[in-house]
Amino acid sequence: MKYWEDLVGAPDHRFGPLVFGGDLLDRLLDLMGEKHPVHDDDAFARALDRTRRIVPGGFIHSITSGWVVQHGSPAAVVGLRTLAWDFVRPLYPDTPFWFTTRTGRSVEIDERLGLVESTRRVHDDNDRTYAIGRMSVVVLRRAAAVALTPEPPAPGPDTDPARAATAAARTSERTER
C-alpha cells in the first residue's frame, strides 16, 4: 500500500500493453447500459469517420485505474477530488495500448491527508496519444494509517485457549452446585 508520502515526487510509471477486447466491450456495454451506437455499431461509427466502433472514455479510465492497482500498487486513496479526460483520438477494441502515470503537484491537507494531482496519458506503441486524464485524489498519510491500525486484542477468555478452557471449567463448576 502506498501512502501520500510515497507518491510525492514519485517517478513516472509506464504500463502495458493492454488490450480492451471486443468481447469485454460487449459485456460491459450490456452491463452498464451504454448503448450509444458509436460504441456498439461498426456501421454507425464508420459513418462518423471512425474505422469501427470505439471504446467509451469512461471504460478507458476504469481499465487504466484497475491496471495500476493490479499491476502497480494500490494507494490509500480516501476520495477522488477531480477528474477530467481529453480524448484526442479514438481507441478501438482489440488494439494494444500503453499508458503512463505522472505525479504532478502534491500538497498536505492536514496531518491525516494529502492531495496528489496526476496525469495519465494513454498512447500506442508509436507514442501517439489516445487520451489524457488529469485527476486529483485525497490520499491517507502514513502516520494516519498507523493510527488506524487496531491494537491486537489483549489476552482474555476469547483469545487465549488455556484461559478459555479454565473459564469453561469454572462455569461448569458453578452450574453443578
N, C-alpha and C positions, 0 to 999 in steps of 0.2 A: 504494500500500500504506500502510495506517495502522498506526502502532505505538502502544504503550501511552500514550506522551506525547500523542498526537493524540486519544486517547479520554477522557483525564482532563478532566472539565468540558465535554465536547462538548455542543453544543445538541441538543435533541430533533430527531428526523428523522421525517417523515411520508412514507409510501409508499402508492401505489395510484392508482387502483383496480386490484385483481387479481380474477380470476375463476378459481375452481377448477372447470373444466368437467366435465360428466358423462362425456365420453369419456376425459379424463385420469384421472378417478377409476376408471373401469372398468379401464383399462390398469394402473394402479398396484395396484389390488386384486388383479388377476391376478398381477402380477409379485411382489408381496410376500406373497401367500397370505393376505391379510387378508380373511377371508370371514365376519366376524360379520354377521348379517343386518341389523342396524341401518344398516350401511354399504352393503349390497348389495341390499336388498329393500325397495321402497317400501311394500308392504302390511304387512310386519313393522314398519317404522318408524312407520307410521300407527297401528298397534295400541298403540304406546308413546307416543301423543300427539305424534308428530312429523308435520310436513306431508308429508315424504317422507324418503328415506334421507339420512344425514348424512356429512359429510367427517370421516374419522378425525382425532383430535387430533394424532397424530404427523405426519400429512401437513400440517397447518397449520404446525407448527414447521418442517418441511422447506421448504415453499414460501416462507415468510417469510424464512428464513435465506438461501436461494438468491437471493431477490429483492434482499436487502441487498447481496450480493456482486456480482450482475449490474448493479444499477441505482444502488447507492450506491458504496461502495468496499470492497474486501476489507481485512480486518485480518490482521495477522501472528499469528493465533491458534495457540498451541502445543498447547492442550488445553482441553477442557471440564471444568470442575470440578464444577459442579452445574447441574441443570436441573429446573424444576418448572412445570407448567402448571395453571391453573384454567380449566375450560371452563364458562363462565357460561350460554351458550345455544347451540343447535346452529347450525352453519354448513352450509347446503345447497349442493349443487352448482349451478353456473351463477348464483350470487349474488355481485354485486360486493362487495368488502370492501377496507378500508384497514387499515394498521397504523402504529403509532408506536413508535419505539425511544427509550428514555430511559436515559442512563448515570447510574448511582447512585454507589455507593462505588467508589473506585479506590485501591489500595494497592500500594506497591512490595514485591515479594517479595525481590529482590536486584538486583545491577547488570545482570542479563540479562533479568529477567522482571518483569511486573507483573500484578496481578489487577484485572479490571474486572467489576463487577456491574451488570447492566442489566435493564430491564423492557421487555417487548414487549406492547403492547395491540392486539388485533385487534378492529376495530369496523366498523359500517356507516356509510352516509352521514349518518345522524342521530346519530352518535356513540354508538350503543348497543353495548355490549361483547359480543363473542362469546367471547373468551379472553384470559387474561393469562398471559404466560410470564415467569418470572424465571430468570436464568441468571448464572453467574459463569464467566469464561473467563480462562485464563492467556494473556497476550499478550507477544510479544517486545518488548523496549525498543529504541529506535532505535540506541543505541551498540552493542548486541549484534548487531544486523543488519549494521551497518557492519563489525564484526569478522568476521562470517561471509562477507562478500563476498570471493570469491577474487581474489588478485592476478593481473593479466594475466600470461601466460607471458612469460618473458624470451626475446628473440630467439635462435633456435637453428636448427639444420637443419630442424626440423619446422615452424617458424613463419615463417622468412624465406626467400622463394623464391630470392633470389640465393645465399644460403648453401646451400640445398638443392641447387641446380644444381652449385655448386662441390664439395660433398661427393660428389655422384654422379660427377662427373668424376674426383675423386681415387680413388674406389673402382674405377672403370673402369680407371685407370692401373695400380693395383696388381694387378688381375686379369690384365692383359695381360702383365705382366713375368713 
